[in-house]
Amino acid sequence: MTTRYGAGTDVGLARDHNEDAYLVNDELGLWIVADGMGGHEAGEVASAIAVQTVNAAVARGEPLDRAMNLAHKAVLKGSRKGGPGVAGMGCTCVAARIAEGNFDVAWVGDSRAYHWDGARLSQVSHDHSYVQTLVDLGVINEQEAIDHPDRSVLTQCLGSRSVDQLEVGIATGALKMGECLMLCSDGLTGEVDDSSIAEIIADSGDEQVAVDRLIIAALEGGGSDNVTVVVIAGGGVALAEQKTSPAPTPEIKDAPDDAAAKRATAGPAPEQARSGVVNRAESVSQPAAGSPITAAQAGAAAGRGGAAAPGARQDALQKRREQERRAVLGRAKASRKRKRLLTEEDRLTLKKVLFMRVSPGLIVPYISRRIREQRRSVSAKIAPVRLRLSMVGMYSRRAVLGLGVAVVSIGIAGGVLHTG
């Protein structure tokens, strides 16, 4: 059964190029979204390497977690001297594989997977980020995490040299008829909350329409990052059909006289377009900065043929870009931090927080030890001063003693002369 899906990506309103990449391989039942990190550090190269490596590994029969680790090594290799990238490049990645009504999801970083059961949206993945760790520890709540200044700090990513062992997130579940799975970069979730995402999916009658509307919502929310969305329908049934009838509609074949004309105007048939791999990093040309992503571009990327976008949706997106781009550009660049990995100082802070949350009975000894460490640190800093002061004191005492001896000597000499 051919799986129905929609996919699309957009550069956003604040970035001058797209570092996201996605790949669709319907034959393998594989969908991948990767979000490059670094900007000047070739994030788009890292994301392209990641999706290609995961696809090749799964095609060889590797499980998703193993494929992610291979992608991690491939990004590291590509960042070495002589490789296609540069040192320090990396990316987040989320991949889903669907077979016989079940899905497997693997992720590294904060690119996410969501499951829509027809009535409720639930997050399948769990972010590998500093802020998510604080939420897990109970230090902050979900609402505080939305506007946290360090929300772009990751605890791990593909290509990270500071991570000793890559911990790939894994989740499994059932994808039934009437449900769908969504993969996305944080360009969507950073601008659109989960309730709004659920509302858009529920109101959309088609996977590609849902993707287009989600991208528009991200642009309306600020568009401060690249945004990529993939929506996969369960049971091979479109969202509109899921709402009305659980059974697939019968296939209606074109009459011989009409078939050629319809193929010429509608583009390649879905079966033909979906038979191969669609790689956003290679096969689909990226829209230039400032240009709208049309349904034709998104449809070609998702294997849905070259059908033209409805005029209203395309015009609305173009108009929104023209109105918002200049206003958002400076503000977004000034306020939005690029993704980065935890520094050693961040890790030390996390260890302290974790220690105090897990072992409250040891807080007093911990504080006492820290006070002793601070005292030793202060002592080490003032030791040279103490030495100089002691030397001054020693010389001062010697000077006073010498002066006293001189005075006594003068007094004795004066007495002797007076007696004489």
Secondary structure, DSSP 8 states (H G I E B T S, - for coil): ----EEEEEE--SS-SS--EEEEEETTTTEEEEEEEE-GGGTHHHHHHHHHHHHHHHHHTT--HHHHHHHHHHHHHHHHSTTSSS-TT-EEEEEEEEEETTEEEEEEESS-EEEEE-SS-EEE-S---BHHHHHHHHTSS-HHHHHT-TTTTEES--BT-SS-SS---EEEEEE--TT-EEEEE-HHHHTTS-HHHHHHHHHH-SSHHHHHHHHHHHHHHTT--S-EEEEEEEGGG--HHHHHH-SS--------HHHHHHHHHHH-S-HHHHTTSEEETTTTS----TTS---HHHHHHHHTS------HHHHHHHHHHHHHHHHHHHHHHHHH----EE--HHHHHHHHHHHHHHH-GGGHHHHHHHHHHHHHHHHHHHHHHHHHHHHHHHHHHHHHHHHHHHHHHHHHHHHHHHHH-
